[in-house]
Amino acid sequence: MSYFDAASAAPLHPVARQALLASLDEGWADPSRLYREGRRARMLLDAAREAAAEAVGCRADEVVFTASGTRAVHTGVAGALAGRRRAGRHLVVSAVEHSSVLHAGEAHAREGGTVTEVPVDRTGAVDPGAFGAALRDGTALACLQSANHEVGTEQPVARVAEVCRAAGVPLLVDAAQSLAWGPVDGEWSLLTGSAHKWGGPAGVGLLVVRKGVRFAVAGPADEREAGRAAGFENIPAIVAAVASLRAVRAEAAREAARLRELTDRLRARLPELVPDVEVVGDPVRRLPGIVTFSCLYVDGETLLHELDRAGFSVSSGSSCTSSTLTPSHVLRAMGVLSEGNVRVSLPFGAAEADVERFLEVLPGAVAGVRAKLGAPAPATVTEGDALVVDAVGKLCPVPVIELAKVIGDVPVGGTVRVLADDEAARLDIPAWCAMREQEYVGEEPAEKGTAYVVRRIR
């Protein structure tokens, strides 16, 4: 089995396993106590904090360990907003932030605050100028991920940090995906991370609050972690998390070059091997191990099951998943195809032979799924009136498949109206038009669902 979903959770690093087992015997006691066992536990916790600070590039007393990366984000956002309540109640985030940031923003809005989402380009990157334009009087906090979790695009954090500093607004950086590869550049104010993203144990998060940043704990607190993360510290897990971060950092430069070569190979060969594939994300400013692509006329969940049976564990941001039935907010913000979406995220040590085998298996898997769904053959040009395709009640990728089947039956300049009630059609039909060089006219109200109008231009 080839595990290609490291962006969700990286396999436990051998160093983390060793550190966890060793510290179970030494780090079980209460580190706030003065007796011998407590002092040993405190020494382990303090050493882990110092090592984490060195890896991040901050002071040790700025580091807080939390129960998860999500908890670190929620605590960081809520604490910074509460600390700057007098400055205002406006929060700025990018449209492609991790759901933990967006959920924190939704909670802030429910409590009477306001949230602005900064759009991204088709690669998934924000424009620093547009980000700065979203800042205004009353902006209490801005949030920007260092690199995207779904497509791997790196954000211009240092430039955005300059814009935020000039406006007097603290910037929180979600560095969960990038921290394994190196510290985050720029004069950010708060930073979060998650140990299971870099080969540490799940259940350990990292929150850094720079000195001078106004911060007030929201909700009940205790004396643990400077009052910013309530509850008994899981010292063995913390020690293992920091040990794994140091270990992957020691390998990062060499491994980044190796994985980047493998992902470059994937990006180049995927469109050659599989027809109607769009590789998404920035081709240059991206994390080393992530490649994301979307296949026309493919149900993403079905494709993932086919690849799983072939021995590959990959993930998807596709709309066609039984758990969501809605497009990925990242892909939607980028304006790219959501159907048949696959994310390959290679772990440290991924074998070249496994990548080559994936390239051998994928074309057959995609072809098999397309055959089951009745994917269209190339259409012939015929004269005729505007056509209406009734795809109401049908889930993606069926509306796009039916559009592709009939587009050749209208003359150049003619239109097709696709009636659909699947939310994914709002994203996938315009994306199909961009890939097929047809004109997406727009939406129209309809008695059933929504009418998506496409004009044939070639």
Legacy VTK file of the C-alpha trace (Angstrom):
# vtk DataFile Version 3.0
C-alpha trace
ASCII
DATASET POLYDATA
POINTS 458 float
0.000 0.000 0.000
1.326 3.461 -0.921
0.270 6.200 1.465
-0.040 9.468 -0.492
-2.064 11.585 1.967
0.632 13.158 4.125
-1.073 16.575 3.950
-3.885 15.125 6.063
-1.651 13.288 8.501
1.970 12.294 8.106
3.063 8.841 9.307
4.591 8.880 12.779
8.281 9.643 12.437
10.600 6.993 13.963
12.199 9.676 16.138
8.755 10.657 17.443
8.040 7.045 18.365
11.319 6.729 20.237
10.820 10.024 22.069
7.243 9.142 22.986
8.189 5.793 24.487
11.122 7.248 26.394
9.179 10.180 27.842
6.273 8.016 28.978
8.484 6.902 31.850
9.816 10.374 32.694
7.099 12.847 31.707
3.970 11.561 33.404
4.084 13.741 36.532
2.634 17.218 37.106
5.269 19.690 35.845
3.977 22.356 38.238
4.987 20.347 41.304
8.292 20.778 43.135
9.039 17.145 43.955
11.521 15.110 41.905
9.039 13.564 39.452
7.478 16.963 38.810
10.877 18.547 38.245
11.768 15.863 35.691
8.514 16.474 33.853
9.136 20.234 33.923
12.613 19.767 32.487
11.187 17.759 29.568
8.483 20.355 28.939
10.909 23.276 29.112
13.370 21.546 26.765
10.568 20.847 24.285
9.474 24.487 24.434
13.016 25.708 23.786
13.411 23.347 20.831
10.042 24.370 19.383
10.968 28.037 19.685
14.238 27.421 17.881
12.416 25.642 15.044
9.822 28.391 14.704
12.219 31.287 15.192
10.741 32.888 18.299
11.239 33.129 22.055
10.481 30.149 24.255
8.060 32.160 26.390
6.040 32.923 23.240
5.275 29.215 22.640
2.114 27.545 23.932
1.275 23.856 23.482
-2.395 23.105 22.820
-4.505 19.969 22.460
-4.552 20.165 18.634
-3.760 22.402 15.687
-7.432 23.318 15.438
-7.468 24.319 19.094
-4.377 26.434 18.499
-6.162 28.273 15.675
-9.356 28.790 17.653
-7.458 29.987 20.725
-5.231 32.264 18.653
-8.066 33.875 16.710
-10.347 34.300 19.720
-7.550 35.573 21.964
-6.260 38.118 19.468
-9.766 39.398 18.702
-10.572 39.684 22.408
-7.278 41.418 23.130
-7.927 44.019 20.425
-11.639 44.505 21.014
-11.136 48.236 21.511
-9.494 48.465 18.082
-12.553 46.972 16.407
-14.356 43.754 15.575
-13.352 43.248 11.950
-11.517 40.068 10.913
-9.783 39.553 7.551
-9.048 36.060 6.195
-8.203 34.610 2.811
-10.899 32.661 0.972
-8.783 29.481 1.024
-7.980 29.272 4.733
-8.284 25.956 6.524
-11.779 25.283 7.840
-10.549 25.823 11.416
-9.885 29.488 10.592
-13.165 29.887 8.723
-15.083 28.284 11.591
-13.446 30.718 14.004
-14.555 33.529 11.714
-18.115 32.201 11.659
-18.163 32.137 15.463
-16.894 35.723 15.511
-19.654 36.787 13.097
-22.321 35.113 15.241
-21.117 37.219 18.155
-21.583 40.438 16.189
-18.204 40.767 14.480
-17.588 41.187 10.772
-15.444 39.044 8.481
-13.953 39.852 5.065
-12.693 37.041 2.835
-9.919 38.110 0.459
-10.231 36.352 -2.930
-7.411 34.387 -4.546
-6.276 33.934 -8.135
-6.624 30.728 -10.115
-3.461 29.301 -8.503
-4.873 29.854 -5.018
-2.646 32.789 -4.018
-3.756 36.108 -2.545
-2.586 39.432 -3.885
-0.884 41.431 -1.099
-2.423 44.629 -2.445
-5.914 43.154 -2.329
-5.233 41.844 1.159
-4.134 45.303 2.265
-7.242 46.865 0.725
-9.396 44.630 2.942
-7.798 46.122 6.073
-9.641 49.127 7.450
-10.273 51.103 10.597
-11.635 48.612 13.068
-9.718 45.615 11.740
-8.587 43.685 14.795
-6.864 40.699 13.180
-5.848 39.227 9.827
-5.266 35.524 9.084
-3.280 33.947 6.253
-2.048 30.392 5.846
1.600 29.934 4.894
0.695 27.283 2.285
-2.580 25.776 1.168
-3.554 22.380 2.481
-5.435 21.264 -0.654
-3.313 22.453 -3.575
0.058 23.266 -1.960
0.260 26.898 -3.128
2.525 29.018 -0.932
1.204 32.413 0.114
3.228 35.671 0.045
3.261 35.812 3.843
6.225 38.163 4.226
4.682 40.769 1.905
1.269 40.484 3.550
2.925 40.804 6.963
4.486 44.096 5.827
1.080 45.362 4.711
-0.494 44.352 8.020
2.285 45.892 10.072
1.932 49.178 8.176
-1.782 49.136 9.003
-1.160 48.265 12.644
-3.005 44.929 12.346
-1.558 41.689 13.785
-1.252 38.771 11.363
-1.946 35.190 12.425
-0.253 32.612 10.182
-1.562 29.046 9.997
1.716 27.236 9.307
0.421 23.692 9.733
1.381 22.536 6.235
4.707 24.317 5.892
6.377 24.166 9.292
8.097 20.866 8.511
9.981 22.562 5.660
11.255 25.594 7.536
10.328 28.675 9.563
7.824 31.177 8.206
9.344 34.353 6.794
8.054 37.808 7.635
7.148 39.773 10.743
3.978 37.863 11.639
2.357 38.293 15.051
0.821 34.894 15.813
1.496 31.436 14.380
-0.117 28.010 14.677
0.980 24.486 13.818
-0.152 20.884 14.180
2.172 18.005 15.065
0.441 15.303 13.029
1.254 17.284 9.865
5.022 16.782 10.343
5.141 13.231 11.690
4.412 13.892 15.346
1.571 12.321 17.326
-1.958 13.639 16.870
-3.295 15.795 19.676
-0.499 18.364 19.910
-0.848 21.878 18.563
1.469 24.849 18.615
0.462 28.453 19.254
2.973 31.292 19.173
1.993 34.769 20.377
4.710 37.365 19.878
5.547 39.678 22.744
3.671 42.938 22.418
0.609 41.408 20.731
-2.545 42.189 22.676
-4.080 38.869 23.667
-6.891 38.008 26.060
-7.954 34.433 26.776
-11.566 33.864 25.772
-13.493 31.472 28.007
-12.399 29.621 31.154
-8.669 29.447 31.802
-6.265 27.979 34.313
-2.602 28.431 35.144
-1.338 25.993 32.494
0.584 27.280 29.456
0.590 30.888 30.668
-3.171 30.664 31.022
-3.649 30.231 27.269
-4.278 26.471 27.024
-6.227 24.964 29.889
-5.640 21.412 31.040
-2.808 19.093 31.992
-0.020 19.101 29.413
0.492 15.831 27.525
4.239 15.929 28.015
5.154 12.630 26.277
3.205 13.691 23.159
4.680 17.200 23.260
8.217 15.830 23.531
7.578 13.450 20.633
6.039 16.242 18.543
9.019 18.531 18.951
11.517 15.687 18.438
9.856 14.830 15.126
9.846 18.483 14.049
13.581 18.709 14.652
14.133 15.415 12.837
12.200 16.381 9.703
13.862 19.796 9.661
17.262 18.097 9.592
16.152 16.198 6.467
14.098 19.003 4.918
16.502 20.461 2.346
17.465 17.111 0.838
13.955 15.691 0.998
12.374 18.833 -0.460
14.576 18.590 -3.551
13.780 14.887 -3.971
10.017 15.255 -3.509
9.889 18.317 -5.746
11.443 16.267 -8.545
8.780 13.593 -8.074
5.913 16.084 -8.019
7.321 17.885 -11.066
7.214 14.524 -12.806
3.602 14.026 -11.781
2.594 17.514 -12.916
4.226 17.010 -16.323
3.035 13.471 -17.053
-0.525 13.520 -15.713
-1.934 15.576 -18.641
-0.029 13.358 -21.077
-1.367 10.107 -19.643
-4.944 11.089 -18.795
-7.115 13.128 -21.165
-9.135 16.062 -19.808
-7.066 16.629 -16.681
-6.380 19.989 -15.048
-3.425 20.224 -12.658
-4.196 22.988 -10.166
-2.154 25.158 -7.814
0.899 27.291 -8.434
3.471 25.363 -10.529
6.434 27.025 -8.786
5.456 28.571 -5.441
4.209 25.382 -3.836
5.076 22.864 -1.167
7.429 20.092 -2.319
5.185 17.065 -1.900
1.688 18.114 -3.041
0.119 17.670 -6.480
-3.596 18.238 -6.997
-5.485 17.576 -10.211
-9.081 17.356 -11.410
-10.444 14.962 -14.021
-13.401 15.860 -16.190
-16.324 13.406 -16.235
-15.214 11.586 -13.095
-16.887 11.106 -9.735
-14.154 11.886 -7.208
-15.319 9.498 -4.520
-15.544 6.606 -6.966
-12.059 7.361 -8.276
-10.640 7.391 -4.745
-12.172 3.960 -4.095
-10.656 2.633 -7.330
-7.225 3.953 -6.368
-7.584 2.528 -2.871
-8.278 -0.905 -4.346
-5.165 -0.478 -6.483
-3.097 0.211 -3.343
-2.969 4.035 -3.189
-4.229 6.188 -0.342
-5.036 9.649 -1.711
-7.564 12.330 -0.806
-9.947 14.617 -2.647
-11.464 18.074 -2.456
-14.147 16.934 -4.883
-17.747 17.930 -4.496
-18.788 14.329 -5.054
-18.321 12.991 -1.556
-21.069 11.472 0.509
-20.038 13.536 3.531
-20.397 17.010 2.017
-22.064 17.033 -1.417
-20.704 20.568 -1.802
-17.609 21.807 -3.618
-14.400 22.358 -1.704
-14.289 25.996 -0.627
-10.660 26.123 -1.793
-11.413 24.914 -5.312
-14.482 27.145 -5.457
-12.448 30.206 -4.491
-9.855 29.338 -7.153
-12.526 28.868 -9.802
-11.152 25.493 -10.899
-12.834 22.190 -11.608
-13.994 20.381 -8.484
-15.215 17.123 -10.009
-12.834 14.175 -10.055
-10.417 16.023 -7.804
-7.427 14.107 -6.409
-4.711 15.340 -4.051
-1.458 13.410 -3.947
0.657 14.451 -0.959
3.870 12.491 -0.671
5.270 11.735 2.786
8.941 12.013 3.697
10.692 9.006 2.194
8.114 8.359 -0.539
9.590 5.933 -3.061
10.107 6.838 -6.703
8.887 3.380 -7.701
5.547 4.020 -5.974
5.105 7.270 -7.893
5.829 5.493 -11.160
3.339 2.766 -10.307
0.725 5.428 -9.555
1.256 6.884 -13.019
0.761 3.393 -14.470
-2.435 2.718 -12.538
-4.179 6.109 -12.779
-5.110 6.147 -16.505
-6.934 2.832 -16.236
-8.698 3.874 -13.035
-9.930 7.125 -14.595
-11.020 5.377 -17.791
-12.955 2.800 -15.791
-14.831 5.434 -13.787
-15.601 7.429 -16.924
-16.976 4.339 -18.632
-19.314 3.657 -15.717
-20.599 7.250 -15.807
-21.066 7.322 -19.576
-18.472 9.982 -20.331
-18.954 11.569 -23.765
-17.166 10.667 -26.938
-16.021 13.611 -29.089
-19.190 15.280 -30.425
-19.735 16.106 -34.095
-20.858 19.559 -35.228
-24.516 19.777 -36.257
-26.812 22.722 -36.920
-29.754 23.252 -34.597
-31.570 25.501 -32.163
-30.525 26.226 -28.609
-30.737 23.105 -26.460
-31.937 22.573 -22.920
-30.337 19.879 -20.787
-32.413 18.860 -17.776
-29.978 17.640 -15.125
-32.139 18.523 -12.129
-31.774 15.916 -9.409
-28.471 14.655 -10.789
-25.202 15.055 -8.916
-21.859 16.029 -10.383
-20.267 15.163 -12.685
-23.469 14.218 -14.567
-24.524 17.817 -15.479
-21.111 18.442 -17.070
-21.146 15.071 -18.826
-24.546 15.824 -20.363
-23.413 19.305 -21.388
-20.361 17.837 -23.114
-22.527 15.322 -24.978
-24.727 17.994 -26.595
-22.394 20.959 -27.139
-21.517 19.658 -30.586
-25.199 19.540 -31.532
-25.565 23.329 -31.566
-24.020 25.653 -34.150
-21.143 27.952 -33.288
-22.777 30.906 -31.563
-25.665 28.775 -30.317
-26.348 28.167 -26.641
-27.045 25.319 -24.265
-29.051 25.844 -21.067
-28.169 23.310 -18.397
-30.793 22.979 -15.674
-29.215 21.707 -12.457
-29.787 21.874 -8.714
-26.449 20.421 -7.597
-24.392 23.200 -5.999
-21.260 21.868 -7.687
-22.627 22.833 -11.107
-22.131 26.495 -10.221
-18.391 25.838 -10.114
-17.895 22.994 -12.555
-19.779 24.321 -15.580
-17.727 27.563 -15.754
-14.563 25.520 -15.150
-15.529 23.149 -17.994
-16.036 26.161 -20.284
-12.561 27.456 -19.440
-11.006 24.058 -20.177
-12.993 23.604 -23.399
-12.623 27.232 -24.577
-16.366 27.780 -24.656
-18.157 30.875 -23.340
-19.886 30.724 -19.989
-22.715 33.261 -20.302
-23.983 33.024 -16.736
-26.889 31.894 -14.586
-30.583 32.415 -15.183
-33.542 31.674 -12.921
-35.474 28.557 -13.824
-38.584 26.774 -12.619
-36.432 23.832 -11.626
-32.980 24.472 -10.182
-30.792 27.023 -11.938
-30.154 27.462 -15.655
-26.476 27.678 -16.584
-26.059 29.142 -20.063
-23.133 28.136 -22.285
-22.431 29.541 -25.734
-20.485 27.472 -28.227
-17.660 29.538 -29.690
-15.520 26.840 -31.315
LINES 1 459
458 0 1 2 3 4 5 6 7 8 9 10 11 12 13 14 15 16 17 18 19 20 21 22 23 24 25 26 27 28 29 30 31 32 33 34 35 36 37 38 39 40 41 42 43 44 45 46 47 48 49 50 51 52 53 54 55 56 57 58 59 60 61 62 63 64 65 66 67 68 69 70 71 72 73 74 75 76 77 78 79 80 81 82 83 84 85 86 87 88 89 90 91 92 93 94 95 96 97 98 99 100 101 102 103 104 105 106 107 108 109 110 111 112 113 114 115 116 117 118 119 120 121 122 123 124 125 126 127 128 129 130 131 132 133 134 135 136 137 138 139 140 141 142 143 144 145 146 147 148 149 150 151 152 153 154 155 156 157 158 159 160 161 162 163 164 165 166 167 168 169 170 171 172 173 174 175 176 177 178 179 180 181 182 183 184 185 186 187 188 189 190 191 192 193 194 195 196 197 198 199 200 201 202 203 204 205 206 207 208 209 210 211 212 213 214 215 216 217 218 219 220 221 222 223 224 225 226 227 228 229 230 231 232 233 234 235 236 237 238 239 240 241 242 243 244 245 246 247 248 249 250 251 252 253 254 255 256 257 258 259 260 261 262 263 264 265 266 267 268 269 270 271 272 273 274 275 276 277 278 279 280 281 282 283 284 285 286 287 288 289 290 291 292 293 294 295 296 297 298 299 300 301 302 303 304 305 306 307 308 309 310 311 312 313 314 315 316 317 318 319 320 321 322 323 324 325 326 327 328 329 330 331 332 333 334 335 336 337 338 339 340 341 342 343 344 345 346 347 348 349 350 351 352 353 354 355 356 357 358 359 360 361 362 363 364 365 366 367 368 369 370 371 372 373 374 375 376 377 378 379 380 381 382 383 384 385 386 387 388 389 390 391 392 393 394 395 396 397 398 399 400 401 402 403 404 405 406 407 408 409 410 411 412 413 414 415 416 417 418 419 420 421 422 423 424 425 426 427 428 429 430 431 432 433 434 435 436 437 438 439 440 441 442 443 444 445 446 447 448 449 450 451 452 453 454 455 456 457
